[in-house]
Amino acid sequence: MERGQGAATFRPIFEEAERAMEALGFEHCCTSTVTPLWTSEPPKQIMAFAHKQAMAFAIVLPPTIPNGKVPFEVHFQTLFDDGTVLSTVDGISLSIPAYPDWFKLEDHGLGDYTKQWEAHQKSCEAKESRPLPATIENYMELERRFGSETIPNMEARGDLIHADEPFQWRLTFSKAWALSMQMIKGEQNMMAQAQKVAAPQTRFSGNALMAAEIAAYDRHQKAEEFFSSGSQGKIGRFILSAAAFVAAFTWLWSFENALLLLLVIFIHEIGHYLAMGLFGYKNRQVFFVPFLGAATMGAKDDATIMQRVWVLLGGPAPGLLLGVICMLLFFHTHNDFMLMLGAMFLVINYLNLLPITPFDGGKILDALFFDRFPRAQFFFFLGSIFILASCGLLLSEPILLFIAVIFSFGIKAKWREGSLAKKAMAALPPKAGEAITKKVVFKTLQEDAVGNGPYSQRLRLANTLIKLLGAPKPTQLELIKGALIYVGVLILPLIIVLLFFLQNANIATP
C-alpha cells in the first residue's frame, strides 16, 4: 500500500506519526493492512519506518488505549543474525496475546516514545548477536515468519486445538482463561499507563488525537460485538446469573418464591428477546441480576422509534396478559396459587410499565420525548429516583430503596452526560451521518474536562452520546401512536379484571 492510502480516518494519525519518527531518524518503509491472528480483532492498518543507521524498525499503529497526548503507539523492532527479534513496546505487553519463542518482547512502561526508543537501543547494544539491516525485504520476512510460526508454536505447546472450520484453531479452556485474565489485566495497565503519559515535546494536532480516539472506539465496539455474539458465552452467563438470582431471593424469601419470581421475570425478558428478534436486533442475550431483576440486551443502530417502543412493551405485555388469565382462573377456581402467580405477574409487569427510569415505561418516555431534551431527561431521572425512594419508604420495600440508592450514585454523571449531549446536539449539522456524529462527539469530549479523564469514562460517554445523537427523531404521528399504545397496554388489563370482578359481584348478589 502506498503512503497516504488506506482509511481516511487514520490519515491524521499517520501524518503525525511520520513527523515524529522522522525526528528520531526513521524513514518511511511501507504502509499495510494486517489481519490479526485472532478473529475477535478487526484488521489493523500500520505504517513501518526504517532507521538505516541503527538498523531498527518502528511499527506505528493507532493506539489501543488513547492517552489524549500522543495519537499513536509504536513498536521498535530489530532483527538479529541469530534469528531472534527484539521488540520494545510501552505499557501494552500484556495485551499482546501470543508470539513465537524467537520474538523477544520488552516493556519498560516509560510513557514516552522517545525514551522507549532510547531503551530499545540500549537493549540492542547489550546483545551479543549482530543486528540485520533495516531493509523492506527483512521487514517483510519478519511479518511472514511471525504470521506463519505463531500458530504452530502455540499448537506445539498445547495451547491451540483445531476448530471445526478449516484453517481455524481455538484455544484450550485453560489457555483461554489464562489469556482472558492477562488481557483484562493488560487493558487495566494500559488505562493506568495512559493517565501517566507526560506531555511530549512534540505537540500533536487535535485532529490526530481525535482520530486516535475514534479508531480506539471503533475497535472496542467491534471487539464487544464479537464477544457478545458467542452462543456459549450467552448460555453460560444466563445459567450462572439465573443460579445467582435464585440464591439471592431464596436468602430473602424462600426457594419456592424465588423460582416463581424467576419464571415471571424470565417470561418478561423472553418477551423483549422475541420482540428484538422480530425487528432484526443482533447479539441478543438475557441475563439475571441478583436482588434486582434481569435484562435483555440487543443491538440495532437503525431501530425506529416505534420498533423501540414495541421492544420495550414486548416484556410487560405478555406478563400482564398472563397475569389477567391467572386472575380470571382464580375467580373461577378460587385457587390460591393462581391468585399469587397472577398477582406476581401483574405487580412486576405494572411496576416495569410505570413512567420511571430505569423501568420499561421510563425508557418508553425517553424514546418518545426526553432523548431530544437532555436537561429534561436529567430532571426526569432525578424525579424517578425520588419516586422510587418514596415508594420504598412508604411500602417498606427494600428493593425499591436499593434501586434508588444505586441510581443516586449516577446523578453527577447523568448531569454531565446531559450537558455534553446538549453541546453535541448544538454542534451537530442536520442529517449528519455516523462519521460526522463521531467527530462531533469526540470533539465535544476533547473540549470538556472529561477529555483529560480516564479512557474508560470517555469510552462510556462516547458510546452513550453517539447512540443518543444517532437515534431517529420521532414524528408527531409516532409520538401519538407510541403514547396511545403505551397507555392502552397500561390500563386495558386493569379494565378487563375490574369488569370481570364487577360482573361476578353482581351475579353473586341475590
Disulfide bonds with the S-S distance in Angstrom:
none
